[in-house]
């Protein structure tokens, strides 16, 4: 009897793992049609040197000028793809936005501001506390992502094949994914934006989906099961999540769990120092503003600020003269 029960339980577990694997495969390939990998001809930009201290992390890359006009909202259509409900809308000024509902809206708003503050190219987005979309109801904490007329979406870029391999900016962007506990680092989340610049078209290499950030990774590195325990937009878990575990045999030991850990293997101390030099320029007010812009409560903003500064301190300790014996607090 016990043998039969044991075999039944094993079969049930195998079926569950198969179902999860099939679901993961479907999600991984969902939305890939009509999104070719390309190598555009023109200036490729991922990051540029900026005055970090002078950046407005509350209004973000769009500034005050592009803030959405909520006096009139027109529903255009529902967008396909992704785990969160998204609607294409037009605001009172005639600008087009993608309204993203759900738990990813707030962390993505903050993540965009953190990257943009350091000089990375990003989307333009805002978090609106309340919005009524005709025919779709009233929703709270909705991320609006701009679709400007002078920007075309050209396709995806890959972490392991792009014009920036070996550059500090690409390596710094990798570190920032761990810094922000992004557990959805996939090629399909990356986008090449063709932007009409003053001297002609530019191609901005960005991460388009940053919604699964500022929470925590799963509990393990096992196939499929690594999903268990993951959180997004959760201040408490983020404050306790591991960032740097140590430095051993010339390699940084990151506190990351789950898939795609391989892309971080080539990150060096010099890469960490490059990123640190920019993170150190962020003021407490700027860090607060990134999370205030995402409509987090004052207490949550305080938790996030302390957690962000702890990570900066870990990078400082890693990059210091005694890095070989680095042990995080």
Steps between C-alpha positions, in 0.01 A plus 500: 500500500779741598689413181195585289454829682867584458487429126181702464660792680811480281284491187304803622823694562629410154175613342518827692858561389406421140207742514717773646769443237244510219354821643845656528579408140177659384561818695860517381399491136181699534512828315818420306330508164570813299786587737812416296852527632661772292827686460393853405732731312548822696627625837435237767459646850440321828642751745644850495691711752258727685493731798361241740461747785290728282248239386135527605411147607146593592386600150749268331608493135186678378536789742211727585443566131371154414282438804173342383188715475227304678224752425381277217583136435417311182519120492663370181549127551619229732866404453601134467789321667641507851359392833338835583196663339599788272290753309601743227345837577511863388515782753357851489802638315483234229798300624485121478576287806507135598319470833632206702289369787606272782780455749782570252394861436663660805836319506542557126444874544773513766739276304481721191591801711794329665651397165426832331656684794828320433497585129334193347252534217150402607133525416304808611248406768293638786296344778148638534332427835150488348377489141163429341519335158168516311344157485774348718426653837698693759839366600762590758878517468521470123823543309471708183777438247534748214481414132647818345457564129876538449581156645470166319542162663745304286531164676691322776866493593677214678709508814764280338500664156485879468728795412599557864668172593787558739407863568455642852147614418379151411670350803358773720153431363543135595594593855198728524272205428630328813501831686128534425431123544368470145412129470371525143821577311413361157592612149134550416480780759764699311410747226675710238336840460560701184489863611505802272794700632632842400761345274285217367371170638651347815451147626445478875560161661269481799332256736134550423349288778631569850187404691645207692737702712542629856381181667688174541621197307362152552619267771725271297674423170305188409341473152144633494483511882720813507181701446374425850540791739562771243359845573479829310447848635529384863703737723546261794627202298718731290667638812595146603594364155864407442704713259870409529600182678876542469808495281686177438771389256472817298125482456212686662250277676155646440197434716282401206284190469311364202571486129737698275766534768761435233489850355657636818809277499716745305429802723827623654604720789575779254144475370370527855721805562373666183138462609580597860647833386158590361284355776698695760384824341133432576369700793255371758242736352546357151463144628187600689364674191533185287271314739273794575438523126375141522247601769658302782409610852752707701584197715558282192713773342714504814544121486600515135747785556678312777510182290640686197767667714593165655562362153714800413697438820550137401641614166729742683630223721543271200689765306725599790856395573387208714261352245667158514362449850162658423222384726164687483330602822 
